[in-house]
Amino acid sequence: METFEIEVNGNKIFVKENETILNASIRQAGNIFVGCKGGACGMCKVKITIGETVDGIYSKSALPDEEYASGYRLACQSKPTTDMSILPIREKNKVLR
């Protein structure tokens, strides 16, 4: 089973093959905000600085095409295909972008 290392604001979490970034974050206290877990709310939005993902279904209102093209993803719908570095967009209910 492959495992990917993801740096989240300087902390490392390990994501199992076919596991979402959000589920790994929850399992390891990775500090990514949790909302609906279904790709509709945008609470778990992250900015990918290094790496690639394969993504599930999500709402365009939570993640518009222009944000997706700029490297934003919803952690609840994203599974890494490489080691990564990401930045959460929310911290203590503040939007950081």
Rosetta silent file (secondary structure, phi, psi, omega in degrees, C-alpha in Angstrom):
SEQUENCE: METFEIEVNGNKIFVKENETILNASIRQAGNIFVGCKGGACGMCKVKITIGETVDGIYSKSALPDEEYASGYRLACQSKPTTDMSILPIREKNKVLR
SCORE:     score description
SCORE:     0.000 S_00000001
   1 L     0.000  128.869  179.999    0.000    0.000    0.000 S_00000001
   2 L   -81.288  145.403  176.917    1.411    3.377   -1.021 S_00000001
   3 E  -128.598  138.764  179.749    1.551    6.277    1.442 S_00000001
   4 E  -112.468  140.088  177.684    1.986    9.940    0.577 S_00000001
   5 E   -96.335  129.428  179.692    3.583   12.553    2.806 S_00000001
   6 E  -125.107  127.849  175.172    1.819   15.902    2.936 S_00000001
   7 E   -92.066  123.575  179.715    3.170   19.007    4.581 S_00000001
   8 E  -119.224  104.630 -178.563    0.340   21.116    6.040 S_00000001
   9 L    50.623   42.963  177.901    1.592   24.494    7.288 S_00000001
  10 L    89.204  -13.267  176.570    4.924   22.940    8.288 S_00000001
  11 E   -98.058  150.571  179.978    3.412   19.814    9.899 S_00000001
  12 E  -107.606  135.819  170.062    3.515   16.419    8.194 S_00000001
  13 E  -125.171  160.003 -179.098    0.637   14.007    7.774 S_00000001
  14 E  -120.096  126.794 -175.943    0.646   10.694    5.950 S_00000001
  15 E  -109.505  124.855  178.585   -2.144    9.806    3.540 S_00000001
  16 E   -73.917  158.035  176.631   -2.849    6.198    2.683 S_00000001
  17 L   -55.312  133.286 -179.774   -3.551    5.115   -0.862 S_00000001
  18 L    66.258   19.068  175.460   -7.150    6.031   -1.838 S_00000001
  19 L  -103.651  142.817  176.572   -7.617    8.122    1.321 S_00000001
  20 L   -76.121  156.301  177.576   -8.716   11.752    1.107 S_00000001
  21 H   -59.918  -40.304 -178.925   -6.487   14.479    2.465 S_00000001
  22 H   -64.286  -44.801 -179.958   -9.243   15.463    4.901 S_00000001
  23 H   -62.177  -39.233  176.646   -9.661   11.960    6.346 S_00000001
  24 H   -66.347  -38.564  178.442   -5.893   11.714    6.893 S_00000001
  25 H   -63.579  -42.877  178.121   -5.923   15.153    8.506 S_00000001
  26 H   -62.671  -43.810 -178.150   -8.718   14.144   10.877 S_00000001
  27 H   -64.376  -29.733 -173.421   -6.902   10.924   11.764 S_00000001
  28 H  -120.571   17.584 -179.539   -3.648   12.779   12.514 S_00000001
  29 L    53.921   52.409 -177.201   -4.813   16.211   13.760 S_00000001
  30 L   -82.293    0.648  173.844   -3.611   17.903   10.568 S_00000001
  31 L    65.933   34.176  170.591   -5.562   21.114   11.282 S_00000001
  32 L  -101.820  129.621 -178.037   -7.713   21.227    8.157 S_00000001
  33 L   -62.727  145.451 -179.729  -11.211   22.501    8.907 S_00000001
  34 L  -111.900  133.035  174.706  -14.084   20.035    8.529 S_00000001
  35 L  -123.592 -112.454 -174.314  -17.485   20.994    7.157 S_00000001
  36 L   -80.141  -21.661 -175.618  -19.908   18.833    5.215 S_00000001
  37 L    64.990   11.890 -177.443  -17.318   16.232    4.016 S_00000001
  38 L  -121.406    9.280  177.702  -19.266   16.063    0.751 S_00000001
  39 L    82.342   19.316 -175.302  -17.685   18.743   -1.435 S_00000001
  40 L  -112.407  -22.113 -170.470  -20.438   21.316   -0.966 S_00000001
  41 L  -102.856  -29.506 -179.887  -19.373   23.808    1.698 S_00000001
  42 L    85.228    2.783 -179.315  -15.740   24.726    1.009 S_00000001
  43 L   -62.484  -30.744 -175.863  -14.636   24.666    4.667 S_00000001
  44 L   -96.303   19.391 -177.802  -11.796   22.242    3.875 S_00000001
  45 E   -63.079  136.052  178.175  -10.423   24.224    0.931 S_00000001
  46 E  -131.682  159.399  174.668   -6.644   24.090    0.607 S_00000001
  47 E  -108.880  122.990  178.464   -4.069   25.594   -1.730 S_00000001
  48 E   -85.126  123.119  176.695   -1.657   23.099   -3.254 S_00000001
  49 E   -99.987  -28.954  175.633    1.853   24.501   -3.475 S_00000001
  50 E  -144.843  134.851  173.128    3.539   21.232   -4.509 S_00000001
  51 L   115.640  176.539 -176.152    1.993   17.984   -5.731 S_00000001
  52 L  -134.291  153.340  178.305   -0.923   16.486   -7.613 S_00000001
  53 E  -134.069  164.357  163.633   -4.333   15.055   -6.732 S_00000001
  54 E  -114.518  136.020 -169.549   -7.181   13.119   -8.213 S_00000001
  55 E  -120.081  144.821  176.571  -10.467   14.710   -7.238 S_00000001
  56 L   -87.230 -161.962 -177.194  -13.999   13.523   -6.596 S_00000001
  57 L   -80.736  136.284  179.016  -17.273   15.344   -7.134 S_00000001
  58 L  -148.406  161.604  179.500  -17.664   18.811   -5.631 S_00000001
  59 L   -79.061  134.565  177.407  -19.902   21.856   -5.924 S_00000001
  60 L   -66.723  -21.467  176.395  -18.753   24.609   -8.283 S_00000001
  61 L   -75.429  -27.607  177.052  -20.003   27.132   -5.715 S_00000001
  62 L   -81.866  -31.835 -178.660  -17.564   25.677   -3.154 S_00000001
  63 L  -145.380   86.867  179.391  -14.690   25.479   -5.658 S_00000001
  64 L   -62.600  157.535 -177.761  -15.152   27.516   -8.858 S_00000001
  65 H   -54.796  -40.079 -178.266  -13.225   26.503  -11.988 S_00000001
  66 H   -66.986  -33.466  175.566  -10.838   29.488  -11.745 S_00000001
  67 H   -70.542  -41.400  177.978   -9.847   28.509   -8.180 S_00000001
  68 H   -58.966  -44.859 -179.823   -9.359   24.884   -9.238 S_00000001
  69 H   -64.629  -24.699  179.598   -7.118   26.052  -12.096 S_00000001
  70 L   -88.962    4.136  175.206   -5.123   28.135   -9.575 S_00000001
  71 L   101.011    6.223  177.115   -4.336   25.079   -7.435 S_00000001
  72 E   -82.587  147.533  177.280   -7.132   25.119   -4.871 S_00000001
  73 E  -143.740  161.547  170.998   -8.765   21.831   -3.882 S_00000001
  74 E   -97.994  119.044 -175.533  -11.327   20.553   -1.391 S_00000001
  75 L   -60.409  -27.628 -179.555   -9.487   18.238    0.993 S_00000001
  76 L   -72.105  -17.127 -177.334  -12.633   16.122    1.441 S_00000001
  77 L  -117.405    0.258 -174.828  -12.643   15.228   -2.266 S_00000001
  78 E  -107.457  131.576  175.107   -8.901   15.151   -3.035 S_00000001
  79 E  -118.345  128.187 -177.930   -6.651   12.113   -2.954 S_00000001
  80 E   -69.842  148.717  171.954   -2.919   12.669   -3.479 S_00000001
  81 L  -116.241   -2.947  177.449   -1.036   11.009   -6.310 S_00000001
  82 L  -146.382  169.456  166.811    2.323   12.424   -5.151 S_00000001
  83 L   -63.158  152.840 -171.631    3.876   13.771   -1.970 S_00000001
  84 E  -143.383  165.759  167.017    2.522   17.273   -1.442 S_00000001
  85 E  -132.224  128.465 -177.807    2.709   20.592    0.323 S_00000001
  86 E  -135.007  159.030  175.968   -0.585   22.399    1.025 S_00000001
  87 E  -124.057  120.912  174.153   -1.860   25.461    2.846 S_00000001
  88 E   -63.348  147.026 -179.508   -5.284   25.442    4.520 S_00000001
  89 L   -90.030  -22.799 -178.606   -7.394   28.434    3.521 S_00000001
  90 E  -114.318  142.060  175.125   -9.246   28.677    6.838 S_00000001
  91 E  -145.262  120.090 -179.209   -7.855   29.109   10.306 S_00000001
  92 L    48.788   48.141  177.971  -10.110   29.651   13.305 S_00000001
  93 L    63.503   20.969  173.022  -13.000   30.589   10.987 S_00000001
  94 E  -108.892  139.321  174.875  -10.945   33.190    9.135 S_00000001
  95 E   -85.258  126.883 -172.332  -10.400   32.989    5.408 S_00000001
  96 L   -97.463   -6.514 -174.637   -6.656   33.291    4.779 S_00000001
  97 L   -78.485    0.000    0.000   -6.406   33.850    1.022 S_00000001
